[in-house]
Amino acid sequence: MAERFTHIENGRARMVDISAKHEVARRALAEGTIRLRKETIEAIREGIIEKGNVLAVARVASIQAVKRTWDTLPMCHQIPITGIDIGFDIGDTAITVRVEVSSVARTGVEMEALYGASIALLTIWDMVKSAEKDGSGNYPFNEIYGLKVIAKEKGSV
């Protein structure tokens, strides 16, 4: 059986019409990790990064991103977000970000969770880049990796 692409019609990209779908409770959890130098992790813990509170800024950036996913990803629907929770797991040389998004909508929230995690990770990088640069102005140790959906659920309202 040939695969049917729902976002392409007559060779043209289109946004899928979800008006016939029923609203249901939806939840998605995504995570990703950023690798940093041990000294940078300690500076984050001690609250001495020159740009300010790294995790607080990353949390706000993630919330803003989740609420505006539709504005950046062309095929995402604008959906009502009913909840956002962002958590950080701080290790010796890495921070893992977990973003949980919930909604009562006609389509899922996994892209919102992934986008929120991505923006939180990028914000962390931006907040600590002066501490992470090497002598040539590059970032040989830094890496963002492991971006994935951990859980996706839907159920009745």
MODELLER restraints for C-alpha pairs under 7 A, 6 or more apart:
rsr = mdl.restraints
at = mdl.atoms
rsr.add(forms.Gaussian(group=physical.xy_distance, feature=features.Distance(at['CA:6:A'], at['CA:16:A']), mean=6.60, stdev=0.5))
rsr.add(forms.Gaussian(group=physical.xy_distance, feature=features.Distance(at['CA:7:A'], at['CA:13:A']), mean=5.57, stdev=0.5))
rsr.add(forms.Gaussian(group=physical.xy_distance, feature=features.Distance(at['CA:7:A'], at['CA:14:A']), mean=5.09, stdev=0.5))
rsr.add(forms.Gaussian(group=physical.xy_distance, feature=features.Distance(at['CA:7:A'], at['CA:15:A']), mean=5.92, stdev=0.5))
rsr.add(forms.Gaussian(group=physical.xy_distance, feature=features.Distance(at['CA:7:A'], at['CA:16:A']), mean=5.94, stdev=0.5))
rsr.add(forms.Gaussian(group=physical.xy_distance, feature=features.Distance(at['CA:8:A'], at['CA:14:A']), mean=5.75, stdev=0.5))
rsr.add(forms.Gaussian(group=physical.xy_distance, feature=features.Distance(at['CA:15:A'], at['CA:75:A']), mean=5.25, stdev=0.5))
rsr.add(forms.Gaussian(group=physical.xy_distance, feature=features.Distance(at['CA:18:A'], at['CA:106:A']), mean=6.43, stdev=0.5))
rsr.add(forms.Gaussian(group=physical.xy_distance, feature=features.Distance(at['CA:21:A'], at['CA:106:A']), mean=5.58, stdev=0.5))
rsr.add(forms.Gaussian(group=physical.xy_distance, feature=features.Distance(at['CA:22:A'], at['CA:106:A']), mean=5.60, stdev=0.5))
rsr.add(forms.Gaussian(group=physical.xy_distance, feature=features.Distance(at['CA:23:A'], at['CA:104:A']), mean=5.93, stdev=0.5))
rsr.add(forms.Gaussian(group=physical.xy_distance, feature=features.Distance(at['CA:23:A'], at['CA:105:A']), mean=4.50, stdev=0.5))
rsr.add(forms.Gaussian(group=physical.xy_distance, feature=features.Distance(at['CA:23:A'], at['CA:106:A']), mean=4.52, stdev=0.5))
rsr.add(forms.Gaussian(group=physical.xy_distance, feature=features.Distance(at['CA:24:A'], at['CA:104:A']), mean=5.21, stdev=0.5))
rsr.add(forms.Gaussian(group=physical.xy_distance, feature=features.Distance(at['CA:24:A'], at['CA:105:A']), mean=5.57, stdev=0.5))
rsr.add(forms.Gaussian(group=physical.xy_distance, feature=features.Distance(at['CA:24:A'], at['CA:106:A']), mean=6.41, stdev=0.5))
rsr.add(forms.Gaussian(group=physical.xy_distance, feature=features.Distance(at['CA:24:A'], at['CA:154:A']), mean=6.51, stdev=0.5))
rsr.add(forms.Gaussian(group=physical.xy_distance, feature=features.Distance(at['CA:24:A'], at['CA:155:A']), mean=5.76, stdev=0.5))
rsr.add(forms.Gaussian(group=physical.xy_distance, feature=features.Distance(at['CA:24:A'], at['CA:156:A']), mean=5.13, stdev=0.5))
rsr.add(forms.Gaussian(group=physical.xy_distance, feature=features.Distance(at['CA:24:A'], at['CA:157:A']), mean=5.25, stdev=0.5))
rsr.add(forms.Gaussian(group=physical.xy_distance, feature=features.Distance(at['CA:25:A'], at['CA:103:A']), mean=5.83, stdev=0.5))
rsr.add(forms.Gaussian(group=physical.xy_distance, feature=features.Distance(at['CA:25:A'], at['CA:104:A']), mean=4.31, stdev=0.5))
rsr.add(forms.Gaussian(group=physical.xy_distance, feature=features.Distance(at['CA:25:A'], at['CA:105:A']), mean=6.60, stdev=0.5))
rsr.add(forms.Gaussian(group=physical.xy_distance, feature=features.Distance(at['CA:25:A'], at['CA:154:A']), mean=5.49, stdev=0.5))
rsr.add(forms.Gaussian(group=physical.xy_distance, feature=features.Distance(at['CA:25:A'], at['CA:155:A']), mean=5.25, stdev=0.5))
rsr.add(forms.Gaussian(group=physical.xy_distance, feature=features.Distance(at['CA:25:A'], at['CA:156:A']), mean=5.85, stdev=0.5))
rsr.add(forms.Gaussian(group=physical.xy_distance, feature=features.Distance(at['CA:25:A'], at['CA:157:A']), mean=5.32, stdev=0.5))
rsr.add(forms.Gaussian(group=physical.xy_distance, feature=features.Distance(at['CA:26:A'], at['CA:102:A']), mean=5.51, stdev=0.5))
rsr.add(forms.Gaussian(group=physical.xy_distance, feature=features.Distance(at['CA:26:A'], at['CA:103:A']), mean=5.25, stdev=0.5))
rsr.add(forms.Gaussian(group=physical.xy_distance, feature=features.Distance(at['CA:26:A'], at['CA:104:A']), mean=5.93, stdev=0.5))
rsr.add(forms.Gaussian(group=physical.xy_distance, feature=features.Distance(at['CA:26:A'], at['CA:108:A']), mean=6.09, stdev=0.5))
rsr.add(forms.Gaussian(group=physical.xy_distance, feature=features.Distance(at['CA:26:A'], at['CA:109:A']), mean=6.75, stdev=0.5))
rsr.add(forms.Gaussian(group=physical.xy_distance, feature=features.Distance(at['CA:26:A'], at['CA:153:A']), mean=5.65, stdev=0.5))
rsr.add(forms.Gaussian(group=physical.xy_distance, feature=features.Distance(at['CA:26:A'], at['CA:154:A']), mean=4.35, stdev=0.5))
rsr.add(forms.Gaussian(group=physical.xy_distance, feature=features.Distance(at['CA:26:A'], at['CA:155:A']), mean=6.59, stdev=0.5))
rsr.add(forms.Gaussian(group=physical.xy_distance, feature=features.Distance(at['CA:27:A'], at['CA:101:A']), mean=5.60, stdev=0.5))
rsr.add(forms.Gaussian(group=physical.xy_distance, feature=features.Distance(at['CA:27:A'], at['CA:102:A']), mean=4.32, stdev=0.5))
rsr.add(forms.Gaussian(group=physical.xy_distance, feature=features.Distance(at['CA:27:A'], at['CA:103:A']), mean=6.56, stdev=0.5))
rsr.add(forms.Gaussian(group=physical.xy_distance, feature=features.Distance(at['CA:27:A'], at['CA:109:A']), mean=6.35, stdev=0.5))
rsr.add(forms.Gaussian(group=physical.xy_distance, feature=features.Distance(at['CA:27:A'], at['CA:152:A']), mean=5.77, stdev=0.5))
rsr.add(forms.Gaussian(group=physical.xy_distance, feature=features.Distance(at['CA:27:A'], at['CA:153:A']), mean=5.17, stdev=0.5))
rsr.add(forms.Gaussian(group=physical.xy_distance, feature=features.Distance(at['CA:27:A'], at['CA:154:A']), mean=6.41, stdev=0.5))
rsr.add(forms.Gaussian(group=physical.xy_distance, feature=features.Distance(at['CA:28:A'], at['CA:100:A']), mean=5.66, stdev=0.5))
rsr.add(forms.Gaussian(group=physical.xy_distance, feature=features.Distance(at['CA:28:A'], at['CA:101:A']), mean=5.46, stdev=0.5))
rsr.add(forms.Gaussian(group=physical.xy_distance, feature=features.Distance(at['CA:28:A'], at['CA:102:A']), mean=6.63, stdev=0.5))
rsr.add(forms.Gaussian(group=physical.xy_distance, feature=features.Distance(at['CA:28:A'], at['CA:109:A']), mean=5.76, stdev=0.5))
rsr.add(forms.Gaussian(group=physical.xy_distance, feature=features.Distance(at['CA:28:A'], at['CA:110:A']), mean=5.08, stdev=0.5))
rsr.add(forms.Gaussian(group=physical.xy_distance, feature=features.Distance(at['CA:28:A'], at['CA:113:A']), mean=6.23, stdev=0.5))
rsr.add(forms.Gaussian(group=physical.xy_distance, feature=features.Distance(at['CA:28:A'], at['CA:151:A']), mean=5.48, stdev=0.5))
rsr.add(forms.Gaussian(group=physical.xy_distance, feature=features.Distance(at['CA:28:A'], at['CA:152:A']), mean=4.34, stdev=0.5))
rsr.add(forms.Gaussian(group=physical.xy_distance, feature=features.Distance(at['CA:28:A'], at['CA:153:A']), mean=6.34, stdev=0.5))
rsr.add(forms.Gaussian(group=physical.xy_distance, feature=features.Distance(at['CA:29:A'], at['CA:98:A']), mean=6.84, stdev=0.5))
rsr.add(forms.Gaussian(group=physical.xy_distance, feature=features.Distance(at['CA:29:A'], at['CA:99:A']), mean=5.62, stdev=0.5))
rsr.add(forms.Gaussian(group=physical.xy_distance, feature=features.Distance(at['CA:29:A'], at['CA:100:A']), mean=4.33, stdev=0.5))
rsr.add(forms.Gaussian(group=physical.xy_distance, feature=features.Distance(at['CA:29:A'], at['CA:101:A']), mean=6.53, stdev=0.5))
rsr.add(forms.Gaussian(group=physical.xy_distance, feature=features.Distance(at['CA:29:A'], at['CA:113:A']), mean=6.02, stdev=0.5))
rsr.add(forms.Gaussian(group=physical.xy_distance, feature=features.Distance(at['CA:29:A'], at['CA:149:A']), mean=5.89, stdev=0.5))
rsr.add(forms.Gaussian(group=physical.xy_distance, feature=features.Distance(at['CA:29:A'], at['CA:150:A']), mean=5.39, stdev=0.5))
rsr.add(forms.Gaussian(group=physical.xy_distance, feature=features.Distance(at['CA:29:A'], at['CA:151:A']), mean=5.06, stdev=0.5))
rsr.add(forms.Gaussian(group=physical.xy_distance, feature=features.Distance(at['CA:29:A'], at['CA:152:A']), mean=6.52, stdev=0.5))
rsr.add(forms.Gaussian(group=physical.xy_distance, feature=features.Distance(at['CA:30:A'], at['CA:98:A']), mean=5.66, stdev=0.5))
rsr.add(forms.Gaussian(group=physical.xy_distance, feature=features.Distance(at['CA:30:A'], at['CA:99:A']), mean=5.37, stdev=0.5))
rsr.add(forms.Gaussian(group=physical.xy_distance, feature=features.Distance(at['CA:30:A'], at['CA:100:A']), mean=6.56, stdev=0.5))
rsr.add(forms.Gaussian(group=physical.xy_distance, feature=features.Distance(at['CA:30:A'], at['CA:113:A']), mean=5.33, stdev=0.5))
rsr.add(forms.Gaussian(group=physical.xy_distance, feature=features.Distance(at['CA:30:A'], at['CA:114:A']), mean=5.39, stdev=0.5))
rsr.add(forms.Gaussian(group=physical.xy_distance, feature=features.Distance(at['CA:30:A'], at['CA:117:A']), mean=6.58, stdev=0.5))
rsr.add(forms.Gaussian(group=physical.xy_distance, feature=features.Distance(at['CA:30:A'], at['CA:148:A']), mean=5.54, stdev=0.5))
rsr.add(forms.Gaussian(group=physical.xy_distance, feature=features.Distance(at['CA:30:A'], at['CA:149:A']), mean=4.22, stdev=0.5))
rsr.add(forms.Gaussian(group=physical.xy_distance, feature=features.Distance(at['CA:30:A'], at['CA:150:A']), mean=5.27, stdev=0.5))
rsr.add(forms.Gaussian(group=physical.xy_distance, feature=features.Distance(at['CA:31:A'], at['CA:96:A']), mean=6.80, stdev=0.5))
rsr.add(forms.Gaussian(group=physical.xy_distance, feature=features.Distance(at['CA:31:A'], at['CA:97:A']), mean=5.38, stdev=0.5))
rsr.add(forms.Gaussian(group=physical.xy_distance, feature=features.Distance(at['CA:31:A'], at['CA:98:A']), mean=4.35, stdev=0.5))
rsr.add(forms.Gaussian(group=physical.xy_distance, feature=features.Distance(at['CA:31:A'], at['CA:99:A']), mean=6.29, stdev=0.5))
rsr.add(forms.Gaussian(group=physical.xy_distance, feature=features.Distance(at['CA:31:A'], at['CA:117:A']), mean=5.94, stdev=0.5))
rsr.add(forms.Gaussian(group=physical.xy_distance, feature=features.Distance(at['CA:31:A'], at['CA:147:A']), mean=5.52, stdev=0.5))
rsr.add(forms.Gaussian(group=physical.xy_distance, feature=features.Distance(at['CA:31:A'], at['CA:148:A']), mean=5.65, stdev=0.5))
rsr.add(forms.Gaussian(group=physical.xy_distance, feature=features.Distance(at['CA:31:A'], at['CA:149:A']), mean=6.56, stdev=0.5))
rsr.add(forms.Gaussian(group=physical.xy_distance, feature=features.Distance(at['CA:31:A'], at['CA:150:A']), mean=6.89, stdev=0.5))
rsr.add(forms.Gaussian(group=physical.xy_distance, feature=features.Distance(at['CA:32:A'], at['CA:96:A']), mean=5.62, stdev=0.5))
rsr.add(forms.Gaussian(group=physical.xy_distance, feature=features.Distance(at['CA:32:A'], at['CA:97:A']), mean=5.52, stdev=0.5))
rsr.add(forms.Gaussian(group=physical.xy_distance, feature=features.Distance(at['CA:32:A'], at['CA:98:A']), mean=6.90, stdev=0.5))
rsr.add(forms.Gaussian(group=physical.xy_distance, feature=features.Distance(at['CA:32:A'], at['CA:117:A']), mean=6.31, stdev=0.5))
rsr.add(forms.Gaussian(group=physical.xy_distance, feature=features.Distance(at['CA:32:A'], at['CA:145:A']), mean=5.99, stdev=0.5))
rsr.add(forms.Gaussian(group=physical.xy_distance, feature=features.Distance(at['CA:32:A'], at['CA:146:A']), mean=4.87, stdev=0.5))
rsr.add(forms.Gaussian(group=physical.xy_distance, feature=features.Distance(at['CA:32:A'], at['CA:147:A']), mean=4.06, stdev=0.5))
rsr.add(forms.Gaussian(group=physical.xy_distance, feature=features.Distance(at['CA:32:A'], at['CA:148:A']), mean=6.55, stdev=0.5))
rsr.add(forms.Gaussian(group=physical.xy_distance, feature=features.Distance(at['CA:33:A'], at['CA:94:A']), mean=6.61, stdev=0.5))
rsr.add(forms.Gaussian(group=physical.xy_distance, feature=features.Distance(at['CA:33:A'], at['CA:95:A']), mean=5.58, stdev=0.5))
rsr.add(forms.Gaussian(group=physical.xy_distance, feature=features.Distance(at['CA:33:A'], at['CA:96:A']), mean=4.16, stdev=0.5))
rsr.add(forms.Gaussian(group=physical.xy_distance, feature=features.Distance(at['CA:33:A'], at['CA:97:A']), mean=6.13, stdev=0.5))
rsr.add(forms.Gaussian(group=physical.xy_distance, feature=features.Distance(at['CA:33:A'], at['CA:144:A']), mean=5.64, stdev=0.5))
rsr.add(forms.Gaussian(group=physical.xy_distance, feature=features.Distance(at['CA:33:A'], at['CA:145:A']), mean=5.37, stdev=0.5))
rsr.add(forms.Gaussian(group=physical.xy_distance, feature=features.Distance(at['CA:33:A'], at['CA:146:A']), mean=5.95, stdev=0.5))
rsr.add(forms.Gaussian(group=physical.xy_distance, feature=features.Distance(at['CA:34:A'], at['CA:94:A']), mean=5.47, stdev=0.5))
rsr.add(forms.Gaussian(group=physical.xy_distance, feature=features.Distance(at['CA:34:A'], at['CA:95:A']), mean=5.46, stdev=0.5))
rsr.add(forms.Gaussian(group=physical.xy_distance, feature=features.Distance(at['CA:34:A'], at['CA:96:A']), mean=6.49, stdev=0.5))
rsr.add(forms.Gaussian(group=physical.xy_distance, feature=features.Distance(at['CA:34:A'], at['CA:121:A']), mean=6.34, stdev=0.5))
rsr.add(forms.Gaussian(group=physical.xy_distance, feature=features.Distance(at['CA:34:A'], at['CA:143:A']), mean=5.59, stdev=0.5))
rsr.add(forms.Gaussian(group=physical.xy_distance, feature=features.Distance(at['CA:34:A'], at['CA:144:A']), mean=4.36, stdev=0.5))
rsr.add(forms.Gaussian(group=physical.xy_distance, feature=features.Distance(at['CA:34:A'], at['CA:145:A']), mean=6.39, stdev=0.5))
rsr.add(forms.Gaussian(group=physical.xy_distance, feature=features.Distance(at['CA:35:A'], at['CA:93:A']), mean=5.76, stdev=0.5))
rsr.add(forms.Gaussian(group=physical.xy_distance, feature=features.Distance(at['CA:35:A'], at['CA:94:A']), mean=4.28, stdev=0.5))
rsr.add(forms.Gaussian(group=physical.xy_distance, feature=features.Distance(at['CA:35:A'], at['CA:95:A']), mean=6.68, stdev=0.5))
rsr.add(forms.Gaussian(group=physical.xy_distance, feature=features.Distance(at['CA:35:A'], at['CA:142:A']), mean=5.21, stdev=0.5))
rsr.add(forms.Gaussian(group=physical.xy_distance, feature=features.Distance(at['CA:35:A'], at['CA:143:A']), mean=5.18, stdev=0.5))
rsr.add(forms.Gaussian(group=physical.xy_distance, feature=features.Distance(at['CA:35:A'], at['CA:144:A']), mean=6.43, stdev=0.5))
rsr.add(forms.Gaussian(group=physical.xy_distance, feature=features.Distance(at['CA:36:A'], at['CA:93:A']), mean=5.20, stdev=0.5))
rsr.add(forms.Gaussian(group=physical.xy_distance, feature=features.Distance(at['CA:36:A'], at['CA:94:A']), mean=5.51, stdev=0.5))
rsr.add(forms.Gaussian(group=physical.xy_distance, feature=features.Distance(at['CA:36:A'], at['CA:141:A']), mean=6.62, stdev=0.5))
rsr.add(forms.Gaussian(group=physical.xy_distance, feature=features.Distance(at['CA:36:A'], at['CA:142:A']), mean=5.46, stdev=0.5))
rsr.add(forms.Gaussian(group=physical.xy_distance, feature=features.Distance(at['CA:37:A'], at['CA:93:A']), mean=5.57, stdev=0.5))
rsr.add(forms.Gaussian(group=physical.xy_distance, feature=features.Distance(at['CA:37:A'], at['CA:132:A']), mean=6.94, stdev=0.5))
rsr.add(forms.Gaussian(group=physical.xy_distance, feature=features.Distance(at['CA:37:A'], at['CA:141:A']), mean=6.91, stdev=0.5))
rsr.add(forms.Gaussian(group=physical.xy_distance, feature=features.Distance(at['CA:38:A'], at['CA:92:A']), mean=5.77, stdev=0.5))
rsr.add(forms.Gaussian(group=physical.xy_distance, feature=features.Distance(at['CA:38:A'], at['CA:93:A']), mean=4.96, stdev=0.5))
rsr.add(forms.Gaussian(group=physical.xy_distance, feature=features.Distance(at['CA:40:A'], at['CA:131:A']), mean=6.41, stdev=0.5))
rsr.add(forms.Gaussian(group=physical.xy_distance, feature=features.Distance(at['CA:41:A'], at['CA:92:A']), mean=6.72, stdev=0.5))
rsr.add(forms.Gaussian(group=physical.xy_distance, feature=features.Distance(at['CA:41:A'], at['CA:93:A']), mean=6.48, stdev=0.5))
rsr.add(forms.Gaussian(group=physical.xy_distance, feature=features.Distance(at['CA:43:A'], at['CA:49:A']), mean=5.88, stdev=0.5))
rsr.add(forms.Gaussian(group=physical.xy_distance, feature=features.Distance(at['CA:44:A'], at['CA:54:A']), mean=6.55, stdev=0.5))
rsr.add(forms.Gaussian(group=physical.xy_distance, feature=features.Distance(at['CA:47:A'], at['CA:53:A']), mean=6.14, stdev=0.5))
rsr.add(forms.Gaussian(group=physical.xy_distance, feature=features.Distance(at['CA:49:A'], at['CA:128:A']), mean=6.77, stdev=0.5))
rsr.add(forms.Gaussian(group=physical.xy_distance, feature=features.Distance(at['CA:51:A'], at['CA:127:A']), mean=5.91, stdev=0.5))
rsr.add(forms.Gaussian(group=physical.xy_distance, feature=features.Distance(at['CA:54:A'], at['CA:124:A']), mean=6.05, stdev=0.5))
rsr.add(forms.Gaussian(group=physical.xy_distance, feature=features.Distance(at['CA:54:A'], at['CA:127:A']), mean=5.99, stdev=0.5))
rsr.add(forms.Gaussian(group=physical.xy_distance, feature=features.Distance(at['CA:58:A'], at['CA:120:A']), mean=4.61, stdev=0.5))
rsr.add(forms.Gaussian(group=physical.xy_distance, feature=features.Distance(at['CA:58:A'], at['CA:123:A']), mean=5.31, stdev=0.5))
rsr.add(forms.Gaussian(group=physical.xy_distance, feature=features.Distance(at['CA:58:A'], at['CA:124:A']), mean=5.96, stdev=0.5))
rsr.add(forms.Gaussian(group=physical.xy_distance, feature=features.Distance(at['CA:59:A'], at['CA:86:A']), mean=6.27, stdev=0.5))
rsr.add(forms.Gaussian(group=physical.xy_distance, feature=features.Distance(at['CA:59:A'], at['CA:120:A']), mean=6.38, stdev=0.5))
rsr.add(forms.Gaussian(group=physical.xy_distance, feature=features.Distance(at['CA:61:A'], at['CA:119:A']), mean=6.52, stdev=0.5))
rsr.add(forms.Gaussian(group=physical.xy_distance, feature=features.Distance(at['CA:61:A'], at['CA:120:A']), mean=6.12, stdev=0.5))
rsr.add(forms.Gaussian(group=physical.xy_distance, feature=features.Distance(at['CA:62:A'], at['CA:116:A']), mean=4.38, stdev=0.5))
rsr.add(forms.Gaussian(group=physical.xy_distance, feature=features.Distance(at['CA:62:A'], at['CA:117:A']), mean=6.46, stdev=0.5))
rsr.add(forms.Gaussian(group=physical.xy_distance, feature=features.Distance(at['CA:62:A'], at['CA:119:A']), mean=5.58, stdev=0.5))
rsr.add(forms.Gaussian(group=physical.xy_distance, feature=features.Distance(at['CA:62:A'], at['CA:120:A']), mean=4.98, stdev=0.5))
rsr.add(forms.Gaussian(group=physical.xy_distance, feature=features.Distance(at['CA:63:A'], at['CA:84:A']), mean=6.77, stdev=0.5))
rsr.add(forms.Gaussian(group=physical.xy_distance, feature=features.Distance(at['CA:63:A'], at['CA:116:A']), mean=6.54, stdev=0.5))
rsr.add(forms.Gaussian(group=physical.xy_distance, feature=features.Distance(at['CA:65:A'], at['CA:115:A']), mean=6.50, stdev=0.5))
rsr.add(forms.Gaussian(group=physical.xy_distance, feature=features.Distance(at['CA:65:A'], at['CA:116:A']), mean=5.34, stdev=0.5))
rsr.add(forms.Gaussian(group=physical.xy_distance, feature=features.Distance(at['CA:65:A'], at['CA:119:A']), mean=6.64, stdev=0.5))
rsr.add(forms.Gaussian(group=physical.xy_distance, feature=features.Distance(at['CA:66:A'], at['CA:112:A']), mean=4.86, stdev=0.5))
rsr.add(forms.Gaussian(group=physical.xy_distance, feature=features.Distance(at['CA:66:A'], at['CA:113:A']), mean=6.57, stdev=0.5))
rsr.add(forms.Gaussian(group=physical.xy_distance, feature=features.Distance(at['CA:66:A'], at['CA:115:A']), mean=6.33, stdev=0.5))
rsr.add(forms.Gaussian(group=physical.xy_distance, feature=features.Distance(at['CA:66:A'], at['CA:116:A']), mean=4.98, stdev=0.5))
rsr.add(forms.Gaussian(group=physical.xy_distance, feature=features.Distance(at['CA:67:A'], at['CA:81:A']), mean=6.82, stdev=0.5))
rsr.add(forms.Gaussian(group=physical.xy_distance, feature=features.Distance(at['CA:69:A'], at['CA:112:A']), mean=5.70, stdev=0.5))
rsr.add(forms.Gaussian(group=physical.xy_distance, feature=features.Distance(at['CA:69:A'], at['CA:115:A']), mean=6.65, stdev=0.5))
rsr.add(forms.Gaussian(group=physical.xy_distance, feature=features.Distance(at['CA:70:A'], at['CA:76:A']), mean=4.84, stdev=0.5))
rsr.add(forms.Gaussian(group=physical.xy_distance, feature=features.Distance(at['CA:70:A'], at['CA:77:A']), mean=5.54, stdev=0.5))
rsr.add(forms.Gaussian(group=physical.xy_distance, feature=features.Distance(at['CA:70:A'], at['CA:78:A']), mean=5.18, stdev=0.5))
rsr.add(forms.Gaussian(group=physical.xy_distance, feature=features.Distance(at['CA:79:A'], at['CA:105:A']), mean=6.39, stdev=0.5))
rsr.add(forms.Gaussian(group=physical.xy_distance, feature=features.Distance(at['CA:80:A'], at['CA:103:A']), mean=6.07, stdev=0.5))
rsr.add(forms.Gaussian(group=physical.xy_distance, feature=features.Distance(at['CA:80:A'], at['CA:104:A']), mean=6.94, stdev=0.5))
rsr.add(forms.Gaussian(group=physical.xy_distance, feature=features.Distance(at['CA:80:A'], at['CA:105:A']), mean=6.82, stdev=0.5))
rsr.add(forms.Gaussian(group=physical.xy_distance, feature=features.Distance(at['CA:81:A'], at['CA:102:A']), mean=6.12, stdev=0.5))
rsr.add(forms.Gaussian(group=physical.xy_distance, feature=features.Distance(at['CA:81:A'], at['CA:103:A']), mean=4.77, stdev=0.5))
rsr.add(forms.Gaussian(group=physical.xy_distance, feature=features.Distance(at['CA:82:A'], at['CA:102:A']), mean=5.52, stdev=0.5))
rsr.add(forms.Gaussian(group=physical.xy_distance, feature=features.Distance(at['CA:82:A'], at['CA:103:A']), mean=4.75, stdev=0.5))
rsr.add(forms.Gaussian(group=physical.xy_distance, feature=features.Distance(at['CA:83:A'], at['CA:101:A']), mean=5.66, stdev=0.5))
rsr.add(forms.Gaussian(group=physical.xy_distance, feature=features.Distance(at['CA:83:A'], at['CA:102:A']), mean=4.95, stdev=0.5))
rsr.add(forms.Gaussian(group=physical.xy_distance, feature=features.Distance(at['CA:83:A'], at['CA:103:A']), mean=6.72, stdev=0.5))
rsr.add(forms.Gaussian(group=physical.xy_distance, feature=features.Distance(at['CA:84:A'], at['CA:100:A']), mean=5.64, stdev=0.5))
rsr.add(forms.Gaussian(group=physical.xy_distance, feature=features.Distance(at['CA:84:A'], at['CA:101:A']), mean=4.64, stdev=0.5))
rsr.add(forms.Gaussian(group=physical.xy_distance, feature=features.Distance(at['CA:84:A'], at['CA:102:A']), mean=6.52, stdev=0.5))
rsr.add(forms.Gaussian(group=physical.xy_distance, feature=features.Distance(at['CA:85:A'], at['CA:99:A']), mean=5.79, stdev=0.5))
rsr.add(forms.Gaussian(group=physical.xy_distance, feature=features.Distance(at['CA:85:A'], at['CA:100:A']), mean=5.11, stdev=0.5))
rsr.add(forms.Gaussian(group=physical.xy_distance, feature=features.Distance(at['CA:85:A'], at['CA:101:A']), mean=6.65, stdev=0.5))
rsr.add(forms.Gaussian(group=physical.xy_distance, feature=features.Distance(at['CA:86:A'], at['CA:98:A']), mean=5.66, stdev=0.5))
rsr.add(forms.Gaussian(group=physical.xy_distance, feature=features.Distance(at['CA:86:A'], at['CA:99:A']), mean=4.57, stdev=0.5))
rsr.add(forms.Gaussian(group=physical.xy_distance, feature=features.Distance(at['CA:86:A'], at['CA:100:A']), mean=6.42, stdev=0.5))
rsr.add(forms.Gaussian(group=physical.xy_distance, feature=features.Distance(at['CA:87:A'], at['CA:97:A']), mean=5.84, stdev=0.5))
rsr.add(forms.Gaussian(group=physical.xy_distance, feature=features.Distance(at['CA:87:A'], at['CA:98:A']), mean=5.13, stdev=0.5))
rsr.add(forms.Gaussian(group=physical.xy_distance, feature=features.Distance(at['CA:87:A'], at['CA:99:A']), mean=6.55, stdev=0.5))
rsr.add(forms.Gaussian(group=physical.xy_distance, feature=features.Distance(at['CA:88:A'], at['CA:95:A']), mean=6.51, stdev=0.5))
rsr.add(forms.Gaussian(group=physical.xy_distance, feature=features.Distance(at['CA:88:A'], at['CA:96:A']), mean=5.64, stdev=0.5))
rsr.add(forms.Gaussian(group=physical.xy_distance, feature=features.Distance(at['CA:88:A'], at['CA:97:A']), mean=4.76, stdev=0.5))
rsr.add(forms.Gaussian(group=physical.xy_distance, feature=features.Distance(at['CA:88:A'], at['CA:98:A']), mean=6.37, stdev=0.5))
rsr.add(forms.Gaussian(group=physical.xy_distance, feature=features.Distance(at['CA:89:A'], at['CA:95:A']), mean=5.59, stdev=0.5))
rsr.add(forms.Gaussian(group=physical.xy_distance, feature=features.Distance(at['CA:89:A'], at['CA:96:A']), mean=5.04, stdev=0.5))
rsr.add(forms.Gaussian(group=physical.xy_distance, feature=features.Distance(at['CA:89:A'], at['CA:97:A']), mean=6.58, stdev=0.5))
rsr.add(forms.Gaussian(group=physical.xy_distance, feature=features.Distance(at['CA:90:A'], at['CA:96:A']), mean=6.56, stdev=0.5))
rsr.add(forms.Gaussian(group=physical.xy_distance, feature=features.Distance(at['CA:97:A'], at['CA:117:A']), mean=6.15, stdev=0.5))
rsr.add(forms.Gaussian(group=physical.xy_distance, feature=features.Distance(at['CA:98:A'], at['CA:117:A']), mean=6.44, stdev=0.5))
rsr.add(forms.Gaussian(group=physical.xy_distance, feature=features.Distance(at['CA:99:A'], at['CA:113:A']), mean=5.51, stdev=0.5))
rsr.add(forms.Gaussian(group=physical.xy_distance, feature=features.Distance(at['CA:99:A'], at['CA:116:A']), mean=6.41, stdev=0.5))
rsr.add(forms.Gaussian(group=physical.xy_distance, feature=features.Distance(at['CA:99:A'], at['CA:117:A']), mean=5.71, stdev=0.5))
rsr.add(forms.Gaussian(group=physical.xy_distance, feature=features.Distance(at['CA:100:A'], at['CA:113:A']), mean=5.99, stdev=0.5))
rsr.add(forms.Gaussian(group=physical.xy_distance, feature=features.Distance(at['CA:101:A'], at['CA:109:A']), mean=6.43, stdev=0.5))
rsr.add(forms.Gaussian(group=physical.xy_distance, feature=features.Distance(at['CA:101:A'], at['CA:112:A']), mean=6.96, stdev=0.5))
rsr.add(forms.Gaussian(group=physical.xy_distance, feature=features.Distance(at['CA:101:A'], at['CA:113:A']), mean=5.67, stdev=0.5))
rsr.add(forms.Gaussian(group=physical.xy_distance, feature=features.Distance(at['CA:102:A'], at['CA:109:A']), mean=6.81, stdev=0.5))
rsr.add(forms.Gaussian(group=physical.xy_distance, feature=features.Distance(at['CA:110:A'], at['CA:149:A']), mean=6.79, stdev=0.5))
rsr.add(forms.Gaussian(group=physical.xy_distance, feature=features.Distance(at['CA:110:A'], at['CA:152:A']), mean=6.81, stdev=0.5))
rsr.add(forms.Gaussian(group=physical.xy_distance, feature=features.Distance(at['CA:114:A'], at['CA:148:A']), mean=6.93, stdev=0.5))
rsr.add(forms.Gaussian(group=physical.xy_distance, feature=features.Distance(at['CA:114:A'], at['CA:149:A']), mean=6.86, stdev=0.5))
rsr.add(forms.Gaussian(group=physical.xy_distance, feature=features.Distance(at['CA:132:A'], at['CA:139:A']), mean=6.20, stdev=0.5))
rsr.add(forms.Gaussian(group=physical.xy_distance, feature=features.Distance(at['CA:133:A'], at['CA:139:A']), mean=5.13, stdev=0.5))
